């Protein structure tokens, strides 16, 4: 049974980090370059970012539990534990903190698009914060893959 949970650990890392990279650095840029309507591109990209946030919450929770089950409280001495915990914290901050602010700014701008309104600068600032957190989370995810590959996390 340990082999199953260990395989699930690898799958969780792959799905979470792969999803972060595929959505953030492949799918979203393609949407904005190929769709003429930027609001449609933003809505689709936003839905994908929301989905990967939920995937991250599920995968990250499993990874934390797996490391804790394998190492007990010594898990807090593991780099993987702290990387996953920080990735989870960034996911929570982005999905439950920053994304609602961006959604509210869009709603407040109606009937105009937010980028055509007086709220453009505030939206751009919060979008930049969100992008920076996503970049940090992605880099942590790459570190997680490297540590997992070396077997140091499990």
N, C-alpha and C positions, 0 to 999 in steps of 0.2 A: 504494500500500500504506500510505503514511503516513496517508491519510484513514481507513482501516480502524482502525488503532491509535489514532488520535485519537478516533474514534467510540467505540471500546471504552473509552477513558479516561473519556469522558462517561457511558457506561453504568455503568462501575464506581462512579463517584462517586454516580450516581443510585441504584443498587441498594443500595449500602452505607448511605448517609445516609438514604435513604428507608426502608430496612428498620429502621434504628435508631429512627427517629421513629415509624414505624407500629407496631412491636412494643412499644416502651417506653412510648409515650404514647397509643396507641389500643387495641391488642389486649389487652395485659396488664390495664389498668384495667377494660376491658369484662369480661374473664374473672372478675375478682374481684368485680365488681358483679352479674354475672348468674348465677354458679354458687354454689349454696348450700354446697358442700363446698370450703372454702378450700384444702385439701390437693390436690384435683384441679386447681383453678385454678392453684395454685403449680407443680404438676408440668407442666402444659401450658405455662405461661408460661416455666418453666425450660427446657423443650425448645426453645421459640422463641428464647430468649436464647442458647442454645447454638448453634442454627443460624445466627443472625445473627453470632455470634462467628466461626464458620468462614467465612461469607461475607466478613466484614471482613478476616480474615487473607488470603483469596485476593485480594480487591479491593485492599486496602492494598498487598500485595506487588506487584501489577501496577502500581499508581499510582507507587510508588517506582521501579520499573524503567523505567517510561515517562518519568518526569521525568529520571532519570539518563541514559537513552538520548538524550533530546533536548538536555540541557544539560551532560552530563558531570559533572565534579566541581563545576562552578559551580552545580549543583542545590542544594548545601548553602546557597546564598545565597537560595534561593527559600522564601517563606513556605509555599507548598503542600507542599514537601518536609518541612518541620518539623511542619506540621499533621498530615500523613499519618503521619509517624513517631511522633508522640505518640499519635495515635489507635490505631495498631498496638500501641504499648506498653501503652496502657490496655486494649485488647482482650486482650492476653496476660496482663496482671495480673489482670483480671477472670475470664477463662475458666480459666486454669491456676493462678491463685493463690487468689482469693477463692471461686470456685465450689466447688472441692474442700473448702474449709473448711466452707462451708455444708452441703455434702452429708454431710460427716463428723459435723457437729453433729446433722443430722437422723437419721443412722444411730445415733448415740450415745443419742439420746432414745428410741429404740424400746423398748417397744411403744407408747409415747405419741407424740403429735404433738409436734414440737419446741416449738411455742408453748404447749403445756400441760406442759412439763417444766422442770426446773431450769436447762436450757440456754437458756431463752427470751431472757434478757438478752444473752448472748454472740451468739446468732443474730441478734437485732435490731441489735446493734452492727455485726456484719459485713455484714448486709443493708443497713444505712445507708451503710457505706463503699462497698459495691457500687453502690448507687443514686447516690451522689455522683460516683463515677467515670463512671458511665453518663451522668449529666447533663453532665459536662465533655466527655465524648466526643461527645455530641450537639451541644453548642454548637460544638465544634471542627468537627464535620461541617457545620453551618450555615455557618461561616466558609469552609470548603472549597468549598461550593457557590457562595458569593458570589464568592470569588476565581476559581473556575473560570469562572463566568459572565462575569467581566471579562477572561478570557483571560490572567490573570497567572501561572497555574501551569504553563502548557504551553510 
